[in-house]
Amino acid sequence: MHPSIQIPKAEFEARAQELVKYLSTEGLSGAVLFDNYYVTYFTDFAFIPTERPIALAVNAQGERALFVPRLEIEHAQAEAALQEKRERLMLEWGMDPVPDEPTPEGKGRGAERAFSVRNYGMNTWGALFNPRQQLALITFADKVRQAHARMVAEGTEPEFATAVATYLAFGLNRLAVSACVLARWRSDNLSIERAFARQALPMIWDYGEANPFSGSRGEWDISLLLKVIKHTSRVSPMPAQATQSSVTQLPYPDAYLDAVLTDPPYYDNVPYSYLSDFFYV
């Protein structure tokens, strides 16, 4: 995790006070700002002006109001709640809970060509989630950490508590695949199609957004994860042995193996390491 460069609330308050001072000096009763750069500079509220108009009103007494369309109210509320929780978790965790590592550039002829998000301003992994999704995901992550701490405090074996928290983190990863701006709406079966429909992260123009408590596809759901745990727990206790060697010179005699399972050599066709960063960060 890179060091955070998030601007503190005190800085935005100081900027607003400078604007109020300017209004008073010039004998102006107030100002109304429509430019998205100005609004972001004074409030940290970012928006795309071609989607919905936003206005910031400030009077000479220091009173401020952000005017947003009704459709944008939830966005504004999510932004405010996100910043508050983000600052609190940053102090508790010692790092920014919203990933700020850079996304792959998506250039060249190799595996990185599977990424196009960089071409549309999504330069960090955190940018693949809107404010509402970021708020939901860091809240779930916080609850997973709290669950681990509570299990340990109540006397649960530390290794068992860590295992449970790890499985819950897997559930969070599954949720992130649907709760991102790369998930699309499937009109044929009226559901969310998660990101990674193929081994790539392409740009989605009109993404769909799932409610994590909706009871439908894309919600918080660990039922499949529990099935995997149940199945893998029945694996033979015999230890496996891994070796690295040429397939033309295997250290086994003829007719020794009952079955041979292979995985195609994708070479650089599938960027596994980059794709795994979606979950790792």
Stockholm file with secondary structure:
# STOCKHOLM 1.0

chainA/1-281         MHPSIQIPKAEFEARAQELVKYLSTEGLSGAVLFDNYYVTYFTDFAFIPTERPIALAVNAQGERALFVPRLEIEHAQAEAALQEKRERLMLEWGMDPVPDEPTPEGKGRGAERAFSVRNYGMNTWGALFNPRQQLALITFADKVRQAHARMVAEGTEPEFATAVATYLAFGLNRLAVSACVLARWRSDNLSIERAFARQALPMIWDYGEANPFSGSRGEWDISLLLKVIKHTSRVSPMPAQATQSSVTQLPYPDAYLDAVLTDPPYYDNVPYSYLSDFFYV
#=GR chainA/1-281 SS CCCCCCCCHHHHHHHHHHHHHHHHHTTCSEEEECCHHHHHHHHCCCCCTTTSCCEEEEETTSCEEEECCGGGHHHHHHHHHHHHHHHHHHHHHSSCSSCCSBCCCCCSSSGGGGBCGGGGTCCBGGGGSCHHHHHHHHHHHHHHHHHHHHHHHTTCCHHHHHHHHHHHHHHHHHHHHHSSTTCEEETTTTEEECSCSSSSBCCCSSBCCCCTTSSSTTSSCCHHHHHHHHHHTTSCSSCCCCCCCCGGGCSSCTTCCSCCCCCCCCTTSSCHHHHHHHHHC
#=GC SS_cons         CCCCCCCCHHHHHHHHHHHHHHHHHTTCSEEEECCHHHHHHHHCCCCCTTTSCCEEEEETTSCEEEECCGGGHHHHHHHHHHHHHHHHHHHHHSSCSSCCSBCCCCCSSSGGGGBCGGGGTCCBGGGGSCHHHHHHHHHHHHHHHHHHHHHHHTTCCHHHHHHHHHHHHHHHHHHHHHSSTTCEEETTTTEEECSCSSSSBCCCSSBCCCCTTSSSTTSSCCHHHHHHHHHHTTSCSSCCCCCCCCGGGCSSCTTCCSCCCCCCCCTTSSCHHHHHHHHHC
//
